[in-house]
Amino acid sequence: MSSAPTIPFTSFELMAALRYLRPRRKQAYVSVIAIISLIGIMLGVAAMIVVLAVMNGFRGELIDKILGVNGHVIFQPIDSKLTDYAAVTDRVSAVPGVASAFPVVEGQALGSSSMPGGSGILLRGVRGQDIGKIPGVADTIGENGSLDDFDNTGGVAIGQGLARRLGLFVGDRLTIVSPQGAVTPMGTVPRIKAYPVIAIFQIGMAEYDATFVFMPLEEAQAYLNLDDEAAAIEIFLDDPENVEEMRPLIEEAVARPGFTVSWRNRNAVFFGLLALERNVMFVIVALVVLVAAMNIISSLIMLVKEKGRDIAILRTMGATKGSIMRIFFMTGALIGTLGTFAGLALGSFICFHIDYLEKLVTWATGQNPFQNGSYFIDQLPARMDPKETLTIVLLSLALSYLATIPPAWRAAKLDPVEALRYE
């Protein structure tokens, strides 16, 4: 007569697993190793969450800064000048999923003030009705001037970095020098003209704040010797991540010779390197969790060795090999599970209070690296991705559970006769 199969993961097996996590005083070192394993998994999971959240934050901040002043899609003409930019803009703006579209002209020049020296600038001409649609400019001016009636002011909006470098304030005059001036019998005479500063914006990227100068479209066309034409149409989308799906619709709406370039194409190398670095960091920090999982193996092997007599007694009382294996599996799984969710809590806490980490770095190094304008951002960002966080939790649990199998299998294979022979 065959015996009925035992029900796996019974209350008895769970009770035994919990008892083995609380060894007696003479076996306290086993408990210490288990605690070290738990702490190692907790720190590994927390490190993975924080590292990936910070890298996601950097990527997100850079995308926000870059796309806050540059269009998600840029259309540029070929074969003929873009003199019908108003009609093209209206057609593109009507495409579902397009937030805004507007014509721009661009040119490089030299900016100077009454202070000695000068600075290279990127002159961008936009219409007054459109400059308010550029979030990186319109949303960051605050009390530093105004963009009201931008077309008729005859002035320019400049970045905070350029204003600081040239010592300019709202109401001062920025002198712009372009090498593409009037052609005379004596050669090309540079075009020099001074414009009042009507607004100062702060995009948040030092490179942009130090170079961008926005000017009314008609004034920029006249200054750059452009007839009634635009250099490109900048298009902002409701969802920048859908740029590749939107490009065919935009090209169909343009209905004229030209080509479109997305923000992914323009920054492919940059964001590709960010993605590579992020993936490498994920693998490197995952090794911390792997090492902590290996500690589970060592702690369980020592526990099996110490509990050999107990295992033998359980076997003689009728416990099956599968029951013994599940007891030690649950012992290691509890360590991995508690460590994983403790790491999740710790990592989430650090991400939600990342400003304290920035203060700690500032205190430890004696300087704040985000305050000197050397980077594209002015603070340490952190953005937790639910999918990535779930992946980290599942990876940690998987490694922890796999690490429990070898010692649990060894416990199940223990011969009760050999274990009790010298008792």
Beta strands, then each sheet from edge to edge (+ up, - down):
strand 1: 73-77
strand 2: 98-112
strand 3: 118-126
strand 4: 156-159
strand 5: 173-184
strand 6: 187-201
strand 7: 212-216
strand 8: 232-237
strand 9: 258-262
sheet 1: 9+ 1- 8+ 2- 3+ 7+ 4- 6- 5+
end
